[in-house]
Amino acid sequence: MDQQKLHILATTAFVLITLDSLMVYIGKQIAATILPVNMIVPLILAILLVIKGKNYLLPDKTNLTWLAIAVLGFTSGIFTISELGFPRLFEIGSAATAFITGYIFAKWVKDENEAAKPLMLIGVLYTTVCVIAVSKILPQYFPIIIKLWAHNGQLIERPEVTTDQNFQIFYLIPGIIIFSLPFQKIRFSLAIYILLGSLYALAALQTRSGLLIALGLVFLATISPIWAKTLGKWKLYVIPALGLLIAIIFLPSILNLASGIIIRFTETDYSTGLGRLHSFLYLFEKIYNPIWWLPQGNKEFLELTGNIPHANPTAVFLDGGMFALVAWVALTIVPLLKLSKQFMKSKLDNLAVMLFLGAIGAFLAQLSLNVPLMDQVWLWAGITNGILARNKINTYKNTHARTETNSKISNNNERYPKLR
């Protein structure tokens, strides 16, 4: 089986993980059941392992070691946290599977055109379903769950579609980052559709963090050509002008749609920014105590606040102890810093820039959420490290090719010396 067919399998695994919440949503409407997405992906990876071997499938030794340490940390939580049971092992295995899937997808994908196809598919599907659902066009086929919250004694409706409102951004990121690629008529048209649909859905879902991250990714995609010129410098001028024009024309509709989320931006109680700040600082209250290096769970935090901590570094530490936290830093923050350095030095190609932006979005999204074992978090961690592995391979190939070329030139000069 050639490399292209192998990558179709890897891409299928990637798409299945990114579509998991949508497949569950549709499955419930069709047959009131949950499709076993998490069981299909390991089967695909097993096929890849048999066909191509461990060198194709498994990350390098460093990443594999850190992944094993993370698994060890979270597994130890089963024995130290009373409310956890052995079914937790399936969540741990699913997260590890997601990491490996993201890694091989980013490492072996050919170029940005090949990667854009599944990303556009994911973006179009999620955007379409979310827009139809929150618009209440076909409620019998695309239902929403209404959550209520209070503002100054008044109950306000907040819709939910395929997943928790604040988690929805994870599933929209793959489509949004298409916006960063060079101009192609069909692709750019789909990117605009995905972007506007995503912003509409996120505003309707009243997710502040999701909306800010989506807008932040648009901003990064717009200025990326400063460091990656092949993405097209026209974005620096056209996109801001186009955005301003749309905002002016549709300002009344935008304000009407965004009324709910505008109110949420004015909230300053514990459940919002203050709670997230305390969740993050709680990590530094406990990290210096060796007793807390073993997983302790959320019990004390729940007793103090009535909530679980909405900061993933804290969630990872409480559920997986020091082992999981250090591994999370090594697999998430360290590679992002490396890619940031390469990006600023204009050493990333179009594909790497696009996936790098997606990794930034996923990282920012998890900072205010409790998602220590969410597949999307570990999928993007795998993608981040896969980009680095791909860059290393390309650097080696380019260096080797230059060496061969210089060697041939040198041999030709020796064989046919210049006449003097």
Secondary structure, DSSP 8 states (H G I E B T S, - for coil): --HHHHHHHHHHHHHHHHTHHHHHHHHHHHHSS---HHHHHHHHHHHHHHHH-HHHHS--HHHHHHHHHHHHHHHHHHHH-TT--TTHHHHHHHHHHHHHHHHHHHHH---HHHHHHHHHHHHHHHHHHHHHHHHTSSTTTS--EEEEEEETTEEEEEEE-SS-GGGHHHHHHHHHGGGGS---HHHHHHHHHHHHHHHHHHHHTT-HHHHHHHHHHHHHHHHGGGT-GGG-TTHHHHHHHHHHHHHHHTHHHHHHHTHHHHHHHT--SIIIIIHHHHHHHHHHHHTT-GGGGS---SHHHHHHHSS--S-HHHHHHHHHHHHHHHHHIIIIIHHHHHHHHHHHTT---HHHHHHHHHHHHHHHHHTTS--TT-HHHHHHHHHHHHHHHHHHHHHHHHHHHHHHHHHHHHHHHHHS----
